[in-house]
Amino acid sequence: MNFENTLAFAQNLDSKDDLRNYRDEFIFPKVEGKNVIYFVGNSLGLQPKNTKKYVDDVMTDWANLGVEGHFHAEKSWWDYHEQLSAPLAKLVGAKREEITVMNTLTVNLHLLMVSFYRPTAKRFKIICEEKAFPSDQYMLHSQVKIHGLLPEDAIVEITKRPGEHSWRTEDIIEKVNEVGHELALVLIGGVNYYNGQVFDMEKITKAAKSVGANVGWDLAHAAGNVELKLHDWGVDFAAWCSYKYMNSGPGNASGVFINEKYLDDPLIPRFEGWWGTKKETRFLMKPEFEPMENADAWQLSNPSILSVAPYLASLELFDKVGMDAIIRKRNTIVSYLEYILQEIDKEVESTFEIITPKSRGCQLSVFLHGEGKSLFNYLMKKGVMLDWREPNVIRLAPAPLYCSYEDVYNFGQLLKAGIVNK
Ligand SMILES: *Cc1c(COP(=O)(O)O)cnc(C)c1O
């Protein structure tokens, strides 16, 4: 498409956008009475208007029913989380039984390592990306140490080539083959949080499986953002948080995928709790653990319903819109943002360098050479919410459910004004 850097062009794109009305389903923070331009949906998605009702319903049931709410609330609490499996399965390309919702992301990664990282003297290495999200690094390091190994022996980080800003699939696959029979696990963020790169999850999974390793994906920046086919790709496990592109509120429940081939494996090691036992006999309070026949077998505690309810509200919206439509708009709006950045770059002295590769989702990460934090402060004051990383990288994520082309155009004008007026 031939884009134009004009308000009329942006408004015309909005008028043809099938998803334009979904913007009204969200609550925007305001600066000087006006909705902000919200480009940080990769960090904390906006609140859907509908979410309050889902939370209020739980509060009302609790007030009116007390403990009886477990079984007699309109949406009973003891099996509340089951409502999320079907829409989530669709969203990540899984079978319903391969999905559960529990805890939070880093907690779940630790729990999944119990099942999927079982190092032996010969096979003990983990491949991950260099500079992974810190929580993932801490998680991996502490897991390795629990097994009496040293991170420097067990963890192999895939580096980028000198002067390049993204990882090359062929370098990852080469490393997988090189580590070969010593490789126990590949665990990478499916979409990198810093440069926005979408990894070739299918190819990397295939390569790792072919050398006999397990493969897990941290989908924090991928769920609700990119197309996923976890089951068909043969992924062993995955986990993601619900508060980034999934708009489910700060720190809310995490989603988990466990490949069906492990669901009836009586020997798989796992930390266990009462919410993982068969629901039919759970309340007989028997001493034996009889696992659920789905990914719920990994559940420990009765879930925090107040944390799961906003996730249900959000999933119903995602289910209504569908990932195909979201991805279609995402591709256009991110391309428009890229075009606007290039146009503004021509008009000002700074040089913008987009470090996000073509294999991307909703996020563009940009070096603003010659600019500093004062530009960020200017933009915040003008009602643009974006992510700033020292010394001068911005991360922009125009989430397709609630950002408009007009937002992108207006952002360009404010960016230019901020640079020219400094
Ligand atoms: C956001 C993010 C997390 C956050 O972890 P929590 O346990 O939800 O606090 C972890 N890993 C990655 C890759 C992330 O992007």
The ligand as a MOL file (V3000), in Angstrom:
LIG
                    3D

  0  0  0     0  0            999 V3000
M  V30 BEGIN CTAB
M  V30 COUNTS 15 15 0 0 0
M  V30 BEGIN ATOM
M  V30 1 C 6.8220 -9.6780 30.7530 0
M  V30 2 C 7.7110 -10.8650 30.7910 0
M  V30 3 C 7.8470 -11.6230 31.9510 0
M  V30 4 C 7.1570 -11.1980 33.2360 0
M  V30 5 O 7.0960 -12.2220 34.1580 0
M  V30 6 P 6.0340 -12.2280 35.3470 0
M  V30 7 O 6.3230 -13.4960 36.0190 0
M  V30 8 O 4.6700 -12.1360 34.7340 0
M  V30 9 O 6.3040 -11.0180 36.2040 0
M  V30 10 C 8.6610 -12.7430 31.9070 0
M  V30 11 N 9.2980 -13.1090 30.7610 0
M  V30 12 C 9.1730 -12.3880 29.6250 0
M  V30 13 C 9.8890 -12.8150 28.3860 0
M  V30 14 C 8.3940 -11.2380 29.6080 0
M  V30 15 O 8.2990 -10.5120 28.4990 0
M  V30 END ATOM
M  V30 BEGIN BOND
M  V30 1 1 1 2
M  V30 2 1 2 3
M  V30 3 2 2 14
M  V30 4 1 3 4
M  V30 5 2 3 10
M  V30 6 1 4 5
M  V30 7 1 5 6
M  V30 8 2 6 7
M  V30 9 1 6 8
M  V30 10 1 6 9
M  V30 11 1 10 11
M  V30 12 2 11 12
M  V30 13 1 12 13
M  V30 14 1 12 14
M  V30 15 1 14 15
M  V30 END BOND
M  V30 END CTAB
M  END
